[in-house]
Amino acid sequence: MKKTIWHKVLKVVIAVATAILGALGVNAMNP
């Protein structure tokens, strides 16, 4: 498999994870 594909997948997964954690953090800080 090409490593470039995995790099793209990892970037997308990290971006989504940070977005979800960020949203949860904002919701937790603003009850």
C-alpha positions in Angstrom: 0.0 0.0 0.0 1.1 3.6 -0.6 2.2 5.5 2.5 0.7 8.7 1.1 -2.8 7.3 1.4 -2.2 6.4 5.1 -0.8 9.9 5.7 -4.0 11.4 4.2 -6.2 9.1 6.3 -4.3 9.9 9.5 -4.6 13.6 8.8 -8.4 13.3 8.3 -8.8 11.1 11.4 -6.8 13.6 13.6 -8.7 16.5 12.2 -12.0 14.9 13.0 -10.9 13.8 16.4 -9.6 17.3 17.3 -12.9 18.8 16.1 -15.0 16.4 18.2 -12.8 16.9 21.3 -12.9 20.7 20.7 -16.7 20.7 20.5 -17.0 18.5 23.6 -14.6 20.8 25.4 -16.6 23.9 24.5 -19.9 22.2 25.6 -18.3 21.1 28.9 -16.9 24.6 29.6 -20.3 26.2 28.7 -23.0 24.2 30.5 
